[in-house]
Amino acid sequence: MEWWIAALIAAFAALAAACITQYAFVQMTQMKALSHQQTFEALERAGARLRDFFDPLPKEDVQIQSHDGLRLSGVVVKARHDSPKWVILVHGYTTSLPASIPFMEIFREEGFNLLLIDQRRHGKSEGKYTTYGYHEKHDVAAWIQYLKDNYGGNLMIGLHGVSLGGSTVLEYLPLSGPEVKFVIADCPYSDLTRLMHHQIQKLNHIPAALFLPLVDKRLRRRIGFTLSQVSPLRSVQKSSIPLMFIHGTKDHYIPPEMSEELFAAATGPKRLLLVEGATHGFALDADPLLYKKSVQEFVREVLSGCVGPSEAPEPALERKWPEENDCVGLPLTEAPNA
C-alpha cells in the first residue's frame, strides 16, 4: 500500500473518531432541552391536560444560586393547609419543570408542600452542561437549604426524581441531613459508566469499548468530571434513608435491572416497584393507581415511623435486551417525553 493511502486512511479514521466522540458528548451533555411551553405541548400531545390542573393553583416562582454561580429556578406550590412536609420534584433529561406536574397530586393528597425545580441547563435554569448528578446533587442541597431558610428548620423533606432526576436524588444521599426523610427514584441509572456503555453500544450500535474512553476524556477536559465519579450505586450503599425504586419493565433507555441492582445494594428501609409494560419515564401512566397507592403507602410508613423491613419484590420476569432493529436511531440518554 502506498504511504499516502495509509496516511489518508489514518486521517479519515481519526476524523471519524473525533466526530463520533463529539456527537456522543453533545448528545450526553447538551442535547436540546424543552422549554416549559414545549414540555406542556409534548405532554398534551400524549393526552395529558396538565395546564387545566396547574394554572389555577396558587404558586410562587423562586430562584436560588448554585454552588458554582448559576441561577436556578423553581416553583413552590403550598399545601392546602399549613404543613412542615415538603417534596422536591426533579425532572429528567431534556424536559423541564412541567414534566413533574403529573406527580404532584400524589403528594398533595398527603398534605405536602411542593417544590418543582428546573434542573441546571433546563427550563428557566442556567447552565451549559448536564453532569448526571455530579453538580446536580449540590443543586438539590441548595434547594433544601432554601426551604430551611425560608420555611423553618423543622421540616420533613422528601425527594422524588425521574430518570436523570431519580439518579440525581440518589447521588445527593451522602450530602443529606436529618430533614430528608425519604427518597423516591423513578427509572434511575445505577452507574453512569454502565449506562453510557449500554446507550452507546446497544442503542446506537457504536463500539463502546473504543469510544467510551474518548468520551470520558472529553468530559474530564471540558467539564471537569469523569463517568466513574457518578455512581448512585455507591451512594445508596452508604445511606440509611428509606428508599423507593420504581421502574418500567419495558424501559430500553435505562434497563430495569439497574433499579433492581440499586434495591439490592441499599442498606436501609427500601421498596422496589416494577411496573409491568411501562416504558422509560411512563410508569405512572402505565398503572396510575398502583403507582399512587405504592408511593403513598411508602410515604405514610416512613413518616409514621412504621416503615418495616425491606420488602423483596416479586421475582422479575426474564427480560432480554431489545432487538437491535428496535433500537436503531434512538438518542442517547432519554426518551423524548421522559
C-alpha positions, 0 to 999 in steps of 0.5 A: 500500500502506498504511504499516502493511502495509509496516511489518508486512511489514518486521517479519515479514521481519526476524523471519524473518531473525533466526530463520533466522540463529539456527537456522543458528548453533545448528545450526553451533555447538551442535547436540546432541552424543552422549554416549559411551553414545549414540555406542556405541548409534548405532554398534551400531545400524549393526552395529558391536560396538565395546564387545566390542573396547574394554572389555577393553583396558587404558586410562587416562582423562586430562584436560588444560586448554585454552588458554582454561580448559576441561577436556578429556578423553581416553583413552590406550590403550598399545601392546602393547609399549613404543613412542615412536609415538603417534596422536591420534584426533579425532572429528567433529561431534556424536559423541564419543570412541567414534566413533574406536574403529573406527580404532584397530586400524589403528594398533595393528597398527603398534605405536602408542600411542593417544590418543582425545580428546573434542573441546571441547563433546563427550563428557566435554569442556567447552565451549559452542561448536564453532569448526571448528578455530579453538580446536580446533587449540590443543586438539590442541597441548595434547594433544601437549604432554601426551604430551611431558610425560608420555611423553618428548620423543622421540616420533613423533606422528601425527594422524588426524581425521574430518570436523570432526576431519580439518579440525581436524588440518589447521588445527593444521599451522602450530602443529606441531613436529618430533614430528608426523610425519604427518597423516591427514584423513578427509572434511575441509572445505577452507574453512569459508566454502565449506562453510557456503555449500554446507550452507546453500544446497544442503542446506537450500535457504536463500539463502546469499548473504543469510544467510551474512553474518548468520551470520558476524556472529553468530559474530564477536559471540558467539564471537569468530571469523569463517568466513574465519579457518578455512581448512585450505586455507591451512594445508596450503599452508604445511606440509611434513608428509606428508599423507593425504586420504581421502574418500567419493565419495558424501559430500553433507555435505562434497563430495569435491572439497574433499579433492581441492582440499586434495591439490592445494594441499599442498606436501609428501609427500601421498596422496589416497584416494577411496573409491568409494560411501562416504558422509560419515564411512563410508569405512572401512566402505565398503572396510575393507581398502583403507582399512587397507592405504592408511593403513598403507602411508602410515604405514610410508613416512613413518616409514621415511623412504621416503615418495616423491613425491606420488602423483596419484590416479586421475582422479575420476569426474564427480560432480554435486551431489545432487538437491535432493529428496535433500537436503531436511531434512538438518542442517547440518554432519554426518551423524548417525553421522559 
